[in-house]
Amino acid sequence: MSRSIVASEHLPKASPYFSHAVKAAGLVFVSGTGPYSPETGKMVGDTIQEQTAQALRNISAILSAAGTSLDRVVSATVILADEDDFAGMNEEWLKWFPLDPPARQGAKLPVRVPGLRISIAMIAEG
């Protein structure tokens, strides 16, 4: 089985410890992606809605670099710093996935990063 590393030129360079995504077995596995500006590399947004939207814009760019898109996402893991942000995250999520949303699970961020409210990982058809 072949596998390839996916990097989006529209995002800050990934850490040497992980890739933006890996394409294998007809799927694209997107690493946990946060609300960082592609231009500055700095965190964007104070509200969970703003951070959710930026994380999804970043994932969309990664999926585009892999030759796929958000409408091909089959599974998502949403990781929140505060479970009280769920309703606000879901409000923004529904704008991006109004119909036929992917399977989704949630988790709590294991490490506290100042200001970071969300990270999202996804699996999409390649």
N, CA and C of each residue as an Amber inpcrd file, in Angstrom:
protein
   378
   0.8480000  -1.1740000   0.0000000   0.0000000   0.0000000   0.0000000
   0.8960000   1.2410000   0.0000000   0.5930000   2.1570000  -0.8880000
   1.3860000   3.3870000  -0.9230000   0.7770000   4.4190000   0.0200000
   1.6330000   5.2920000   0.4700000   1.1790000   6.3790000   1.3380000
   1.9670000   7.6120000   0.9620000   1.3150000   8.7620000   1.0430000
   2.0050000  10.0060000   0.7200000   1.6550000  11.0710000   1.7500000
   2.6100000  11.9540000   1.9600000   2.4410000  13.0580000   2.8990000
   1.7870000  14.2190000   2.1590000   0.8200000  14.8450000   2.8000000
   0.1110000  15.9860000   2.2200000   0.4980000  17.2310000   3.0100000
   0.8870000  18.2610000   2.2860000   1.1840000  19.5510000   2.9120000
   0.5030000  20.6260000   2.0880000  -0.1700000  21.5200000   2.7420000
  -0.8210000  22.6260000   2.0480000   0.0980000  23.8340000   2.0570000
   0.3070000  24.4150000   0.8920000   1.1140000  25.6330000   0.8150000
   0.3600000  26.8260000   1.3960000  -0.9270000  26.6410000   1.6820000
  -1.7470000  27.7120000   2.2260000  -1.7980000  27.7030000   3.7500000
  -0.9330000  26.9050000   4.3780000  -0.8600000  26.8470000   5.8350000
   0.5880000  26.9450000   6.2690000   0.7970000  27.3360000   7.5290000
   2.1780000  27.3280000   8.0250000   2.7660000  25.9180000   7.9010000
   4.0610000  25.8380000   7.7090000   4.7320000  24.5370000   7.5840000
   4.4340000  23.6880000   8.8170000   4.1310000  22.4220000   8.5740000
   3.8500000  21.5030000   9.6860000   5.1250000  21.2660000  10.4860000
   4.9560000  20.9180000  11.7170000   6.0670000  20.5790000  12.6000000
   6.8210000  19.3750000  12.0360000   8.0960000  19.2320000  12.3520000
   8.8130000  18.0380000  11.8780000   8.2990000  16.7610000  12.5440000
   7.4260000  16.9000000  13.5300000   6.9140000  15.7430000  14.2640000
   5.6020000  15.2080000  13.7120000   4.9630000  15.9350000  12.8000000
   3.7180000  15.4500000  12.1970000   3.5140000  16.1160000  10.8470000
   2.6060000  15.5690000  10.0640000   2.2550000  16.1040000   8.7490000
   0.8760000  16.7350000   8.8250000   0.5780000  17.6350000   7.8910000
  -0.7910000  18.1510000   7.8100000  -1.7570000  16.9850000   7.6170000
  -1.3720000  16.0510000   6.7390000  -2.2160000  14.8800000   6.4760000
  -1.3880000  13.7980000   5.8170000  -1.9240000  12.5850000   5.8480000
  -1.3350000  11.4470000   5.1560000  -2.4290000  10.8310000   4.2970000
  -2.0770000  10.5480000   3.0470000  -3.0090000   9.9230000   2.1110000
  -2.6070000   8.4570000   1.9710000  -3.5540000   7.5520000   2.2720000
  -3.2810000   6.1100000   2.1780000  -4.6040000   5.3630000   2.0530000
  -4.5790000   4.2430000   1.3580000  -5.7360000   3.3510000   1.2460000
  -6.9840000   4.0770000   0.7580000  -6.8200000   5.0620000  -0.1080000
  -7.9580000   5.7930000  -0.6490000  -8.5710000   6.8020000   0.3100000
  -7.8920000   7.0460000   1.4340000  -8.3850000   7.9850000   2.4340000
  -7.3420000   9.0540000   2.7250000  -7.7960000  10.1750000   3.2590000
  -6.9030000  11.2410000   3.6900000  -7.1200000  11.4240000   5.1940000
  -6.0420000  11.2580000   5.9600000  -6.0800000  11.3670000   7.4110000
  -5.4830000  12.7130000   7.7960000  -6.3400000  13.6470000   8.2110000
  -5.8990000  15.0000000   8.5570000  -5.5480000  15.0600000  10.0420000
  -4.3440000  15.5330000  10.3290000  -3.9020000  15.7020000  11.7170000
  -4.7850000  16.7080000  12.4370000  -4.7530000  16.6720000  13.7540000
  -5.4670000  17.6710000  14.5400000  -5.0420000  19.0600000  14.0830000
  -6.0260000  19.8690000  13.7270000  -5.7660000  21.1730000  13.1210000
  -6.4680000  22.2510000  13.9330000  -5.7240000  23.2690000  14.2750000
  -6.2710000  24.3420000  15.0940000  -6.5520000  25.6030000  14.3050000
  -6.9400000  26.6480000  15.0140000  -7.3490000  27.9110000  14.3910000
  -6.1930000  28.8680000  14.1470000  -5.2320000  28.4540000  13.3420000
  -4.0560000  29.2830000  13.0930000  -4.1430000  29.9660000  11.7400000
  -3.7230000  31.2100000  11.6840000  -3.7260000  31.9790000  10.4420000
  -2.6640000  31.4410000   9.4930000  -3.0390000  31.1820000   8.2360000
  -2.0340000  30.7550000   7.2580000  -0.9880000  31.8400000   6.9920000
  -1.3850000  33.0990000   7.1420000  -0.4750000  34.2080000   6.8530000
   0.5390000  34.4330000   7.9680000   0.0880000  34.3480000   9.2180000
   0.9640000  34.7080000  10.3330000   1.4000000  33.5240000  11.1880000
   0.6480000  32.4250000  11.1240000   0.9330000  31.2860000  11.9810000
   0.4290000  31.4800000  13.4010000  -0.2320000  32.6110000  13.6500000
  -0.7470000  32.9000000  14.9930000  -2.2000000  32.4560000  15.1130000
  -2.6050000  32.1740000  16.3450000  -3.9620000  31.7480000  16.6150000
  -4.9520000  32.8530000  16.2350000  -6.0940000  32.4380000  15.6770000
  -7.1270000  33.3600000  15.2270000  -8.3880000  33.1530000  16.0560000
  -9.0240000  34.2350000  16.4500000 -10.3360000  34.1610000  17.0720000
 -10.3190000  34.0150000  18.5740000 -11.2570000  34.7130000  19.1900000
 -11.4340000  34.6180000  20.6370000 -12.5920000  33.7070000  20.9980000
 -13.5960000  33.6270000  20.1150000 -14.7700000  32.8060000  20.4160000
 -14.5930000  31.4100000  19.8230000 -15.3540000  30.4790000  20.3500000
 -15.3030000  29.1180000  19.8180000 -15.8080000  29.0930000  18.3720000
 -16.7650000  29.9400000  18.0330000 -17.2610000  29.9810000  16.6560000
 -16.1660000  30.4380000  15.6950000 -15.4290000  31.4890000  16.0700000
 -14.3380000  31.9870000  15.2170000 -13.2400000  30.9420000  15.0770000
 -12.8830000  30.2990000  16.1750000 -11.8190000  29.2960000  16.1250000
 -12.2590000  28.0590000  15.3510000 -13.5180000  27.6590000  15.4880000
 -14.0210000  26.5150000  14.7230000 -13.9730000  26.8220000  13.2320000
 -14.4300000  28.0130000  12.8490000 -14.4180000  28.3960000  11.4340000
 -12.9990000  28.3950000  10.8750000 -12.0260000  28.9320000  11.6280000
 -10.6420000  28.9620000  11.1320000 -10.0660000  27.5580000  11.0190000
 -10.3230000  26.7140000  12.0040000  -9.8330000  25.3290000  11.9200000
 -10.4170000  24.6280000  10.6990000 -11.7000000  24.8550000  10.4160000
 -12.3260000  24.2230000   9.2490000 -11.8020000  24.8110000   7.9380000
 -11.5000000  26.1080000   7.9010000 -10.8650000  26.6900000   6.7020000
  -9.5060000  26.0360000   6.4640000  -8.7460000  25.8430000   7.5430000
  -7.4320000  25.2060000   7.4150000  -7.5600000  23.7670000   6.9280000
  -8.5120000  23.0320000   7.4740000  -8.7230000  21.6460000   7.0360000
  -9.1550000  21.6150000   5.5860000 -10.0030000  22.5440000   5.1890000
 -10.4220000  22.6130000   3.7910000  -9.2120000  22.7930000   2.8650000
  -8.2540000  23.6390000   3.2630000  -7.0370000  23.8460000   2.4620000
  -6.1920000  22.5760000   2.4010000  -6.1060000  21.8590000   3.5140000
  -5.3520000  20.6020000   3.5450000  -6.0130000  19.5780000   2.6270000
  -7.3280000  19.4520000   2.7320000  -8.0410000  18.4870000   1.8850000
  -7.9070000  18.8500000   0.4120000  -7.9500000  20.1310000   0.1020000
  -7.7690000  20.5720000  -1.2870000  -6.3870000  20.1710000  -1.7960000
  -5.3630000  20.3300000  -0.9670000  -4.0010000  19.9270000  -1.3580000
  -3.9200000  18.4240000  -1.5980000  -4.8070000  17.6650000  -0.9440000
  -4.8340000  16.2030000  -1.1130000  -5.7460000  15.7810000  -2.2590000
  -6.3930000  16.7520000  -2.9010000  -7.2710000  16.4320000  -4.0220000
  -8.6830000  16.0340000  -3.6100000  -9.1060000  16.4640000  -2.4330000
 -10.4570000  16.1420000  -1.9760000 -11.0500000  17.3700000  -1.3010000
 -12.1630000  17.2060000  -0.5780000 -12.8330000  18.3630000   0.0140000
 -13.6550000  17.9600000   1.2290000 -14.1910000  18.9750000   1.9070000
 -14.9750000  18.7350000   3.1120000 -16.2010000  17.8510000   2.8550000
 -16.7560000  17.9090000   1.6480000 -17.9390000  17.0840000   1.3850000
 -17.6020000  15.5990000   1.2600000 -16.3260000  15.2620000   1.3220000
 -15.8890000  13.8580000   1.2690000 -15.4500000  13.3480000   2.6540000
 -15.6170000  14.1660000   3.6800000 -15.2290000  13.7740000   5.0430000
 -16.1870000  12.7050000   5.5540000 -15.6100000  11.6330000   6.0890000
 -16.4280000  10.5440000   6.6280000 -16.4010000  10.5000000   8.1490000
 -15.3520000  11.0770000   8.7610000 -15.2300000  11.0200000  10.2120000
 -14.4610000  12.2370000  10.7090000 -14.8830000  12.7230000  11.8770000
 -14.2100000  13.8720000  12.4790000 -14.0880000  13.6600000  13.9810000
 -12.9860000  14.1230000  14.5230000 -12.7970000  14.1600000  15.9690000
 -12.6080000  15.6190000  16.3540000 -13.5060000  16.1100000  17.1690000
 -13.4690000  17.4970000  17.6250000 -12.9540000  17.4900000  19.0610000
 -11.8590000  18.1980000  19.2870000 -11.2180000  18.2120000  20.5950000
 -11.3550000  19.6240000  21.1680000 -12.0570000  19.7300000  22.2770000
 -12.3260000  21.0280000  22.8960000 -11.5530000  21.1950000  24.1950000
 -11.1360000  22.4280000  24.4700000 -10.4840000  22.7280000  25.7430000
 -11.5240000  22.7650000  26.8630000 -12.7360000  23.2000000  26.5160000
 -13.7940000  23.3550000  27.5150000 -15.0890000  22.7700000  26.9480000
 -15.6330000  21.7760000  27.6140000 -16.8590000  21.1320000  27.1130000
 -18.0260000  22.1050000  27.0410000 -17.9640000  23.2280000  27.7570000
 -19.0230000  24.2350000  27.6700000 -19.0420000  24.9300000  26.3120000
 -17.9980000  24.7460000  25.5080000 -17.9350000  25.3290000  24.1620000
 -18.6680000  24.4790000  23.1230000 -19.2020000  23.3400000  23.5190000
 -19.8060000  22.4370000  22.5390000 -20.9180000  23.1120000  21.7350000
 -21.8380000  23.8010000  22.3950000 -22.9660000  24.4130000  21.6840000
 -22.4820000  25.4370000  20.6570000 -21.5220000  26.2750000  21.0260000
 -20.9920000  27.2660000  20.0880000 -20.2490000  26.6290000  18.9340000
 -19.4730000  25.5790000  19.2270000 -18.7860000  24.8450000  18.1590000
 -19.8170000  24.2470000  17.2210000 -20.8540000  23.6330000  17.7680000
 -21.8710000  22.9750000  16.9560000 -22.6260000  23.9820000  16.0880000
 -22.8480000  25.1780000  16.6110000 -23.5010000  26.2360000  15.8400000
 -22.7040000  26.5320000  14.5570000 -21.3880000  26.6810000  14.6930000
 -20.5350000  26.9380000  13.5190000 -20.4310000  25.6990000  12.6440000
 -20.3160000  24.5280000  13.2550000 -20.1890000  23.2520000  12.5260000
 -21.3310000  23.0680000  11.5340000 -22.5460000  23.4000000  11.9710000
 -23.7300000  23.2070000  11.1280000 -23.7210000  24.0960000   9.8900000
 -22.9790000  25.1990000   9.9290000 -22.8270000  26.0450000   8.7390000
 -21.9770000  25.3420000   7.6860000 -21.0340000  24.5230000   8.1260000
 -20.1070000  23.8380000   7.2310000 -20.6380000  22.4860000   6.7810000
 -21.4510000  21.8680000   7.6300000 -22.0120000  20.5420000   7.3480000
 -23.5240000  20.5660000   7.5870000 -24.2800000  21.3140000   6.7420000
 -25.7220000  21.4360000   6.9800000 -26.4980000  20.1560000   6.6770000
 -25.9940000  19.3540000   5.7680000 -26.6550000  18.1100000   5.3760000
 -25.6480000  16.9670000   5.3680000 -26.0850000  15.7880000   5.6920000
 -25.2430000  14.5920000   5.6360000 -23.8810000  14.8020000   6.3000000
 -23.8530000  15.1930000   7.5740000 -22.5790000  15.4330000   8.2460000
 -21.7950000  14.1370000   8.4480000 -20.4840000  14.2610000   8.6230000
 -19.6650000  13.0710000   8.8790000 -19.9430000  12.5140000  10.2770000
 -19.5350000  11.2800000  10.4890000 -19.5420000  10.7380000  11.8480000
 -18.6390000  11.6360000  12.6770000 -18.9840000  11.8150000  13.9440000
 -18.2040000  12.7510000  14.7590000 -18.1100000  12.2470000  16.1890000
 -16.9500000  12.4380000  16.7500000 -16.7710000  12.1490000  18.1760000
 -16.0690000  13.3380000  18.8070000 -16.1370000  13.4070000  20.1090000
 -15.5260000  14.5210000  20.8190000 -14.5180000  14.0410000  21.8360000
 -13.6620000  14.9470000  22.2260000 -12.6590000  14.6590000  23.2490000
 -12.2660000  15.9810000  23.8970000 -11.5280000  15.8780000  24.9710000
 -11.0270000  17.0600000  25.6680000  -9.5430000  17.2160000  25.3480000
  -9.1140000  18.4500000  25.0930000  -7.6990000  18.7000000  24.8090000
  -6.8600000  18.2040000  25.9770000  -5.8600000  17.3550000  25.7040000
  -5.0440000  16.8120000  26.7830000  -4.0240000  17.7950000  27.3410000
  -3.6850000  18.8140000  26.5550000  -2.6730000  19.7900000  26.9660000
  -3.2830000  21.1750000  26.8470000  -3.0500000  22.0000000  27.8130000
  -3.5930000  23.3550000  27.7900000  -2.6400000  24.2770000  27.0560000
  -3.1050000  24.8580000  25.9470000  -2.3520000  25.8560000  25.1950000
  -3.1080000  27.1730000  25.3790000  -2.4820000  28.2040000  25.8950000
  -3.1920000  29.4560000  26.1510000  -3.9640000  29.9520000  24.9200000
  -5.2720000  30.1590000  25.0980000  -6.1210000  30.6820000  24.0340000
  -6.6950000  29.6420000  23.0950000  -6.1030000  28.4620000  23.0390000
  -6.5770000  27.4250000  22.1170000  -7.8290000  26.7740000  22.6790000
  -8.9230000  26.8410000  21.8950000 -10.1960000  26.2870000  22.3420000
 -10.5640000  25.0150000  21.5950000  -9.9600000  24.7720000  20.3970000
 -10.3990000  23.6540000  19.5700000  -9.2840000  23.1300000  18.6740000
  -9.3410000  21.8520000  18.4090000  -8.5090000  21.1850000  17.4100000
  -9.4160000  20.1450000  16.7570000  -9.3030000  19.9950000  15.4480000
 -10.1650000  19.0570000  14.7300000  -9.3070000  18.1530000  13.8560000
  -9.5500000  16.8540000  13.9360000  -8.9120000  15.8700000  13.0590000
 -10.0130000  15.2520000  12.1990000  -9.6770000  14.9110000  10.9500000
 -10.6820000  14.3520000  10.0620000 -10.1130000  13.2410000   9.2010000
 -11.0320000  12.4270000   8.7100000 -10.7130000  11.4010000   7.7120000
 -11.6690000  11.6350000   6.5550000 -11.1160000  11.7290000   5.3500000
 -11.9310000  11.9560000   4.1600000 -11.5970000  10.9360000   3.0850000
 -12.5570000  10.7090000   2.2120000 -12.2810000   9.8960000   1.0290000
 -11.3170000  10.6700000   0.1520000 -10.3290000   9.9450000  -0.3770000
  -9.2890000  10.6030000  -1.1690000  -9.6330000  10.6820000  -2.6050000
